[in-house]
């Protein structure tokens, strides 16, 4: 089943131009050089649902190697489906980790990291992959490590997330400040004390974006208190 060709047939040049601006593909921007077909995510998801069980692992690798963003996204979403629905979890995790340099924008990370790397951590309790990603010095791998914790905090497990957030307090990139702040907010929704304890310890040293994201669900009074720090 040639899923790549099906996606190529859906190319929309005007929408592609919009997406290239939205995902910062210009010179010096975080998505520099990426190419888009101009396919909206719901359409990609409809193809995933229809063909996920008809795509081989070799075909998935070909899709991950493709220059077009939506084709890589489709491959990753197929991998999410396969992880949920089959017993090939180890092979899917291996393929994901092998291709982190192709998971090279925030949407590719945010739609998949928690559903593959996060759920794998819940299943195995093995920190090795997440530690390797977080120590990579590669922006998108580091974001995968943090966003993977979205699934973990839903189970009331916070230790690894807090370690990662402390590790990345001084990270230079705003996309990591957003990711850590977002995951702290998710932890706070599950257990507010976990978030408040982290803020009491680190608020004065947190990047502004990280702090703003993390306190989004707190009361107005709490927000004022921590922003003043």
C-alpha positions in Angstrom: 0.0 0.0 0.0 1.7 3.2 -1.2 0.7 5.6 1.5 3.4 8.1 0.4 1.8 8.4 -3.0 -1.7 8.9 -1.5 -0.2 11.8 0.6 1.6 13.3 -2.4 -1.7 13.3 -4.3 -3.2 15.6 -1.6 -0.6 18.4 -2.0 -2.0 21.9 -1.5 0.6 24.5 -2.4 -1.1 27.5 -0.7 -1.6 25.6 2.5 2.0 24.4 2.3 3.2 28.0 2.2 1.2 28.8 5.3 2.5 25.7 7.2 6.1 26.5 6.3 5.7 30.0 7.9 3.8 28.6 10.9 6.5 25.9 11.6 9.4 28.3 11.2 11.2 26.8 8.2 13.1 29.9 7.2 16.9 30.3 7.4 18.0 30.3 11.1 14.6 29.2 12.4 14.0 26.0 14.3 12.4 24.2 11.4 14.9 25.5 8.8 14.6 23.7 5.4 11.6 21.5 6.2 9.1 21.0 3.3 5.4 20.7 3.5 2.7 19.2 1.3 -0.1 21.4 2.9 -2.1 18.5 4.3 -4.2 19.2 7.4 -3.7 16.9 10.4 -7.3 15.5 10.4 -6.8 14.3 6.8 -3.5 12.7 7.7 -5.2 11.0 10.7 -7.9 9.6 8.4 -5.3 8.0 6.2 -3.6 6.6 9.3 -6.8 5.0 10.5 -7.4 3.4 7.1 -4.0 2.0 6.4 -2.0 1.7 9.7 -2.3 -2.2 9.6 -1.2 -2.4 6.0 2.2 -0.6 6.2 5.4 -2.6 6.7 8.3 -1.4 8.9 10.4 -0.9 5.8 7.7 1.3 4.4 7.6 3.2 7.8 11.4 3.8 7.5 10.9 5.1 4.0 8.3 7.5 5.2 10.5 8.7 8.1 13.2 9.3 5.5 10.9 11.4 3.4 11.6 15.2 2.9 7.9 16.1 3.5 6.8 16.9 7.0 3.3 15.3 6.6 4.7 12.0 5.4 6.9 11.8 8.4 4.0 12.7 10.6 1.9 10.0 9.0 4.5 7.4 9.8 4.8 8.5 13.4 1.0 8.4 13.9 0.9 4.9 12.3 3.5 3.9 14.8 1.3 5.3 17.6 -1.6 3.1 16.4 0.7 0.1 16.1 2.1 0.6 19.6 -1.5 0.7 21.0 -2.9 -2.1 19.0 -0.1 -4.7 18.5 2.5 -6.6 20.4 5.4 -5.1 18.4 6.1 -2.4 21.0 9.8 -3.0 21.3 10.3 -2.7 17.5 8.2 0.5 17.4 10.2 2.0 20.2 13.5 1.1 18.5 12.3 2.6 15.2 11.2 5.8 17.0 14.5 6.2 18.8 16.6 5.4 15.7 14.8 8.3 13.9 14.7 11.1 16.4 16.6 13.4 14.1 13.7 13.1 11.7 11.2 13.9 14.4 12.3 17.5 13.9 9.5 19.9 14.9 7.3 20.4 17.9 4.1 18.9 16.4 5.9 15.6 15.5 7.2 15.4 19.1 4.0 16.5 20.9 1.6 14.2 19.0 3.7 11.1 19.6 6.4 11.2 22.3 4.0 10.5 25.3 2.2 7.8 23.4 5.3 5.8 22.5 8.3 6.8 24.7 6.1 7.7 27.7 3.9 4.6 27.6 7.0 2.5 27.0 8.5 3.9 30.3 5.2 3.1 32.1 5.3 -0.4 30.7 9.0 -1.1 31.4 10.1 1.3 34.2 13.3 1.6 32.3 14.7 5.1 32.3 17.6 4.3 29.9 16.0 5.6 26.7 14.7 8.8 28.3 18.1 9.5 29.9 19.8 9.0 26.6 17.4 11.4 24.9 17.8 14.0 27.6 21.6 13.9 27.4 21.8 14.0 23.6 22.3 17.8 23.2 19.7 17.5 20.4 16.8 19.9 20.8 14.1 17.5 19.5 15.4 14.5 21.4 15.4 16.6 24.6 11.8 17.7 24.0 10.8 14.1 23.4 12.3 13.2 26.8 10.2 15.9 28.5 6.9 15.5 26.6 7.1 11.7 27.1 6.2 12.5 30.7 2.7 13.6 29.8 1.6 10.0 30.0 3.6 9.3 33.1 2.2 12.1 35.2 -1.3 10.9 34.4 -0.3 7.8 36.5 0.7 10.0 39.4 4.5 9.5 38.8 6.5 12.7 38.9 10.0 11.9 39.9 11.5 11.7 36.4 9.7 14.8 35.1 10.9 16.9 38.0 14.5 15.7 37.4 14.2 16.6 33.7 12.7 20.1 34.5 15.6 20.8 36.9 18.1 19.6 34.3 16.7 21.9 31.7 16.2 25.0 33.9 19.1 26.7 32.0 18.3 25.4 28.6 18.8 28.1 25.9 15.8 27.3 23.7 12.3 28.7 24.2 10.8 25.5 22.9 12.2 23.6 25.8 11.0 26.3 28.3 7.5 25.8 26.8 7.8 22.0 27.0 9.0 21.9 30.7 6.4 24.5 31.7 3.6 22.6 30.0 4.5 19.3 31.7 4.8 21.0 35.1 1.3 22.4 34.5 0.1 18.9 33.7 1.7 17.6 36.9 0.0 20.4 38.8 -3.4 19.4 37.4 -2.8 15.9 38.9 -1.2 17.0 42.2 -1.0 20.7 42.8 1.5 20.3 45.7 4.0 18.7 43.3 3.9 21.9 41.2 3.9 24.3 44.1 6.9 22.6 45.7 8.8 22.9 42.5 7.9 26.5 42.1 8.9 27.3 45.7 12.3 25.9 45.0 12.9 27.1 41.5 10.5 30.0 40.5 13.1 32.7 40.9 15.5 30.9 38.5 13.0 29.6 35.9 12.9 31.1 32.4 9.9 33.4 32.1 8.2 31.2 29.5 8.6 28.1 31.6 7.2 29.8 34.6 4.2 31.3 32.7 3.3 27.9 31.2 3.6 26.1 34.5 1.3 28.5 36.5 -1.4 28.8 33.9 -4.0 26.8 35.9 -3.2 28.3 39.3 -5.4 31.0 40.9 -4.8 34.7 40.1 -3.3 35.2 43.5 -0.9 32.3 43.1 0.1 33.5 39.7 0.9 37.0 41.1 2.9 35.5 43.9 5.2 33.4 41.7 5.6 36.0 38.9 6.9 38.4 41.5 9.7 36.0 42.4 
